[in-house]
Amino acid sequence: MEKRDYYEVLGVAKNSTQAEIKSAYRKLAMKYHPDRNPDNKEAEEKFKEAAEAYEVLSDETKRKQYDQYGHAASNMGGGNGFEGFQNMDDIFSHFGDIFGDIFGGGRQQSRRKPQPVAKRGHDLVKELSISLEEAFSGTKKDLTYYHFVSCSACHGKGTTEEKNIEVCPKCRGTGEMHYRQGIFVYSQSCSDCSGQGFIIKNPCSTCKGQSRVQKYDTLSISIPKGIFDGAELRVTEKGDAGIYGGKSGDLIIAIHVMPHKQFKRHEDTIECTVTVTYPQLVFGAQIEITNIDGTQEALKIPKGCPVGERLTIKGKGFHKIRGKGRGDLIATITCNIPKKLSQEAEATLRNYAEQIGAEVEDTSSGTIAGFFKRFLG
């Protein structure tokens, strides 16, 4: 983030006197003082920002350098640069006279000892493949996955005794280290405590002070009827365990429905192809077809039914995820063309072909595919 102008930070003009600069800083220091804003990260940052601005503008040499080069002066280095602060306590010691005037003697010493901060665990996404039959009827599936769980040895605390948690001596509990460059100070997380502000003197031997460990778990997942490919099921607090007692994340199960050889799905409709005989197309028929779940459904073939006709059986499709009821079962009609017939059947069919003027092969092989293809497509 781009640094703000130091005069803007303190709210003073560029030709302000040292007395005006000091007065402006005193007001900001009082407003954003950490003891008046406990656990307020934004106030702490504003407090540091004001201290940085005052440290430069209260020094005539640094102020002159800043007026000439602006924030680019950070690249100049040298002994006249902004020395900066290692931590918050350095600010108080550096400007002790000011804080003594405001609070009667520097910073209050009643700061809380840094403690592990509970953080929510991550959500996990796992893919689960099911068949179209299972999506149609619903099912239960076991899912085995690897995730973080709270350490049972230390009950998610990172140590068996709270007295083992100590303020990090390097950053003095701030979790940050500050480094000088020219007239500026840059901060980064403390490497000794990873920015947490504390260290565990005798960490739990099981989790090494991390408060959680990884393991495999198996969970039984209920798949509802009618679930779609790409749908997600969320299982609350079955993801990664939180850190230092934080709430566990969720387990998100991404459903993949595998394709079926015979049936296809479109929204809540299930479709299939039904093969019938030529006489059934001509005269009509009442037949039974097998749905994807194995149930038998009645299907009426109308008289003179053409190949490719789509016949609907109401309410025999997928269960609707939202709302009540079911979709439809749609059967696309095709015809079974025989390649060989008995002599009697062939004679009858040839007689029919002659009556309608259809040209067929004069062969005794019994092959009549050409006749059917002409009329059935």
C-alpha positions in Angstrom: 0.0 0.0 0.0 1.3 3.5 -0.9 2.5 5.5 2.1 0.5 8.7 2.9 2.2 12.1 3.0 3.6 12.6 6.5 2.0 16.1 6.7 -1.3 14.6 5.8 -0.9 11.9 8.4 -0.5 14.5 11.2 -3.0 16.9 9.6 -0.6 19.9 9.5 0.6 22.3 6.8 4.0 21.9 5.2 5.1 25.2 6.8 4.0 24.2 10.3 6.2 25.0 13.3 7.7 22.3 15.5 5.2 23.2 18.2 2.3 22.7 15.8 3.7 19.3 14.7 4.2 18.1 18.2 0.7 19.2 19.2 -0.9 17.4 16.3 1.0 14.3 17.1 0.0 14.4 20.7 -3.7 14.5 19.7 -3.3 11.5 17.4 -1.2 9.6 19.9 -3.9 10.1 22.5 -6.7 9.1 20.1 -5.0 5.9 18.8 -3.0 4.8 21.9 -3.1 1.0 22.2 -4.2 1.2 25.9 -7.3 3.1 24.8 -7.9 0.8 21.8 -7.2 -2.7 23.0 -7.1 -5.4 20.3 -7.8 -2.8 17.6 -5.5 -3.5 14.7 -6.6 -0.4 12.7 -5.9 1.9 15.7 -2.5 0.3 16.2 -1.6 0.9 12.5 -2.7 4.5 12.7 -0.7 4.9 16.0 2.4 3.5 14.2 1.8 5.7 11.2 1.6 8.8 13.3 4.7 7.9 15.2 6.6 7.3 11.9 5.5 10.7 10.6 6.4 12.5 13.8 9.8 10.9 14.0 10.7 12.4 10.6 9.0 15.8 10.8 10.2 16.5 14.4 13.8 16.2 13.2 14.9 19.2 11.1 17.5 17.3 9.1 15.1 14.4 8.3 12.3 16.9 7.6 14.4 18.8 5.1 15.4 15.5 3.4 11.8 14.4 3.3 10.6 17.8 1.9 13.2 17.5 -0.9 12.9 13.9 -1.9 9.5 12.7 -0.4 9.2 9.0 0.3 11.9 8.3 -2.2 14.3 9.3 0.6 14.0 5.8 1.9 16.5 4.7 -0.7 19.1 7.2 0.5 20.3 5.3 3.6 23.0 6.9 5.7 23.0 8.0 9.2 20.4 10.7 8.7 17.7 8.4 7.7 14.6 7.4 9.7 15.9 5.0 12.4 12.5 3.5 12.9 11.2 1.2 15.7 11.7 -2.5 16.4 8.3 -2.7 18.1 5.6 -0.8 19.9 7.7 -0.5 23.1 10.4 1.3 21.1 7.9 4.0 20.2 7.1 4.6 23.8 10.7 4.8 24.8 11.6 7.1 21.9 8.8 9.5 22.7 8.7 9.0 26.5 8.3 12.7 27.2 5.2 13.0 25.1 3.5 9.9 26.6 4.6 11.0 30.0 2.7 14.2 29.5 -0.4 12.4 28.2 -0.6 9.4 30.5 1.6 10.3 33.4 4.5 8.1 32.7 4.7 6.2 29.4 2.7 3.2 28.4 0.7 1.3 30.9 2.3 -2.0 31.8 -0.9 -4.0 32.0 -0.8 -5.5 28.5 -2.2 -8.9 28.2 0.1 -11.8 27.7 -0.2 -13.0 24.0 -2.2 -16.1 23.7 -2.8 -18.5 20.8 -5.6 -17.1 18.7 -8.3 -19.6 17.7 -8.8 -19.7 13.9 -11.4 -21.5 11.8 -10.2 -24.5 9.8 -10.3 -24.6 6.0 -13.2 -26.0 4.0 -12.3 -29.1 2.1 -13.6 -30.0 -1.3 -13.8 -33.7 -2.3 -15.2 -35.3 -5.4 -17.6 -38.2 -5.2 -18.6 -40.2 -8.3 -22.0 -42.0 -8.4 -23.9 -43.8 -11.1 -27.0 -42.5 -12.8 -29.0 -45.2 -11.0 -27.8 -43.9 -7.7 -28.7 -40.3 -8.7 -32.1 -41.5 -9.6 -32.9 -43.5 -6.4 -30.6 -41.9 -3.9 -28.0 -43.8 -1.9 -25.4 -43.7 0.8 -21.7 -43.7 0.0 -18.7 -43.9 2.2 -16.0 -41.3 1.6 -12.5 -41.6 3.0 -10.5 -38.5 3.2 -7.4 -37.0 4.8 -7.7 -33.9 6.9 -6.6 -32.0 10.1 -8.2 -33.0 13.4 -7.8 -31.4 16.8 -4.9 -33.0 18.8 -6.4 -35.2 21.5 -3.2 -35.2 23.5 -3.3 -31.4 24.3 -7.0 -30.9 23.5 -6.1 -28.5 20.7 -4.0 -26.1 22.8 -0.5 -26.9 21.4 0.8 -27.7 24.9 -0.3 -29.6 28.0 0.2 -26.7 30.3 -0.7 -23.1 29.7 2.4 -21.8 31.6 4.5 -23.1 28.6 3.1 -20.2 26.5 5.5 -17.3 26.6 5.8 -13.9 25.0 8.2 -14.1 22.0 11.4 -12.5 23.2 12.4 -11.4 19.6 9.3 -9.3 18.8 8.2 -8.8 22.4 4.7 -10.1 21.6 3.9 -7.9 18.7 4.4 -10.6 16.1 6.2 -8.1 13.9 9.8 -7.0 13.2 10.6 -3.6 11.9 13.6 -2.7 9.7 15.1 0.6 8.8 15.7 1.8 5.3 16.5 5.4 4.8 14.0 7.5 6.7 11.4 4.7 6.5 10.6 1.6 8.5 9.3 -1.6 7.0 7.7 -4.5 9.0 7.3 -8.2 8.5 6.2 -11.2 10.5 8.5 -12.3 13.2 10.4 -15.4 12.1 10.7 -16.8 15.6 7.0 -16.9 16.4 5.6 -16.8 12.8 3.8 -13.6 13.6 1.8 -15.0 16.5 3.6 -13.0 19.3 4.1 -16.0 21.5 6.2 -19.2 21.6 5.5 -22.5 23.2 8.4 -23.4 25.5 7.4 -27.1 25.8 5.1 -27.9 22.9 2.9 -31.0 22.7 5.0 -33.9 21.5 2.1 -35.2 19.4 1.2 -32.1 17.4 4.5 -30.3 17.9 2.7 -27.3 19.2 0.4 -26.9 16.2 -2.8 -28.0 18.1 -3.9 -30.4 15.4 -2.7 -33.5 13.5 -3.7 -35.1 10.1 -5.5 -38.4 9.8 -7.8 -40.4 7.6 -11.5 -40.4 8.3 -14.4 -42.2 6.7 -17.8 -40.5 6.5 -21.1 -41.9 5.4 -22.7 -39.5 2.9 -26.4 -39.5 2.1 -27.1 -38.8 -1.5 -30.6 -37.5 -2.1 -32.9 -38.7 -4.9 -32.6 -36.6 -8.1 -29.2 -35.0 -7.4 -27.6 -33.4 -10.4 -24.1 -33.8 -11.8 -22.0 -31.0 -10.4 -24.1 -30.5 -7.3 -22.4 -29.8 -4.0 -23.2 -31.3 -0.6 -21.9 -29.4 2.5 -21.3 -31.4 5.7 -20.9 -28.9 8.5 -17.6 -28.9 10.5 -16.2 -32.0 8.8 -13.4 -30.2 7.0 -10.0 -29.2 8.6 -10.1 -28.7 12.4 -9.5 -25.1 13.5 -6.2 -23.9 15.0 -5.9 -23.6 18.8 -9.6 -24.5 19.4 -11.0 -22.7 16.4 -14.2 -24.0 14.7 -13.7 -26.7 12.1 -14.3 -25.9 8.4 -16.9 -27.7 6.3 -16.5 -30.7 4.0 -17.9 -29.9 0.5 -18.7 -32.9 -1.6 -18.7 -32.3 -5.4 -21.0 -34.9 -7.0 -20.0 -36.4 -10.4 -22.7 -38.5 -12.0 -21.2 -41.0 -14.5 -22.9 -41.5 -17.9 -25.2 -44.5 -18.5 -25.2 -46.7 -21.6 -28.9 -46.8 -22.0 -30.4 -43.9 -20.1 -29.8 -40.1 -20.4 -31.0 -37.3 -18.2 -32.3 -33.8 -19.2 -33.3 -31.8 -16.1 -35.8 -34.0 -14.3 -36.6 -36.1 -17.4 -35.0 -39.5 -18.1 -34.8 -40.7 -21.6 -34.2 -44.1 -23.2 -34.6 -46.0 -26.5 -37.2 -48.8 -26.8 -37.0 -51.3 -29.6 -40.3 -52.9 -30.9 -41.3 -55.1 -33.9 -42.7 -54.0 -37.2 -46.2 -55.5 -36.5 -46.3 -53.6 -33.2 -45.6 -50.4 -35.0 -48.3 -51.2 -37.5 -51.0 -52.5 -35.2 -50.1 -50.8 -32.0 -49.3 -52.6 -28.7 -49.3 -52.4 -24.9 -45.8 -53.3 -23.7 -43.8 -52.9 -20.5 -40.4 -51.3 -20.4 -37.8 -51.3 -17.6 -37.0 -48.0 -15.9 -33.5 -47.3 -14.7 -34.3 -48.4 -11.1 -35.6 -51.8 -12.4 -39.3 -51.1 -12.1 -41.6 -52.1 -14.9 -43.6 -49.3 -16.6 -46.6 -49.7 -19.0 -46.1 -48.1 -22.4 -48.8 -47.9 -25.1 -47.5 -48.0 -28.7 -50.1 -46.3 -30.9 -51.3 -47.8 -34.1 -49.2 -46.7 -37.1 -46.4 -45.5 -34.8 -43.4 -44.1 -36.8 -39.8 -44.9 -35.9 -38.3 -42.0 -33.9 -41.6 -41.2 -32.1 -41.1 -40.0 -28.5 -43.6 -41.4 -26.1 -44.0 -40.0 -22.6 -44.8 -41.8 -19.4 -45.8 -39.1 -16.9 -44.2 -38.9 -13.4 -41.7 -41.7 -13.9 -38.6 -39.6 -14.3 -36.2 -38.1 -11.6 -37.5 -36.9 -8.3 -37.4 -33.1 -8.2 -34.8 -31.7 -5.8 -36.7 -28.5 -5.4 -40.5 -28.9 -5.0 -42.5 -32.0 -5.1 -43.2 -34.6 -7.8 -41.1 -36.2 -10.5 -40.2 -35.6 -14.1 -41.2 -37.8 -17.0 -39.8 -40.9 -18.6 -39.5 -40.5 -22.4 -39.1 -43.5 -24.7 -37.8 -43.0 -28.2 -39.2 -45.8 -30.5 -37.0 -47.8 -32.9 -37.7 -51.0 -34.8 -35.9 -54.3 -34.7 -35.3 -55.3 -38.4 -35.0 -59.1 -38.7 -32.4 -60.5 -41.1 -33.9 -64.0 -41.3 -37.5 -65.2 -41.2 -39.2 -68.6 -41.3 -40.5 -69.7 -44.7 -44.1 -68.9 -43.7 -43.3 -65.5 -42.4 -41.2 -64.6 -45.4 -44.0 -65.8 -47.8 -46.5 -63.6 -46.0 -44.2 -60.6 -46.1 -43.4 -61.0 -49.8 -47.1 -61.2 -50.5 -47.6 -58.0 -48.7 -44.7 -56.4 -50.6 -46.3 -57.4 -53.8 -49.6 -55.9 -52.8 -48.1 -52.5 -52.1 -45.7 -52.6 -55.1 -42.5 -52.8 -53.1 -39.5 -54.0 -54.9 -37.6 -56.6 -52.9 -34.7 -59.0 -53.7 -35.8 -62.3 -55.2 -33.7 -64.6 -53.0 -34.2 -67.6 -50.9 -31.7 -66.4 -48.3 -34.5 -64.9 -46.2 -32.8 -61.5 -46.1 -35.5 -58.8 -46.0 -33.6 -55.9 -44.5 -34.0 -53.8 -47.7 -37.7 -53.9 -47.4 -37.8 -52.8 -43.8 -35.2 -50.1 -44.4 -37.3 -48.7 -47.2 -40.4 -48.3 -45.0 -38.8 -47.8 -41.6 -35.9 -45.6 -42.6 
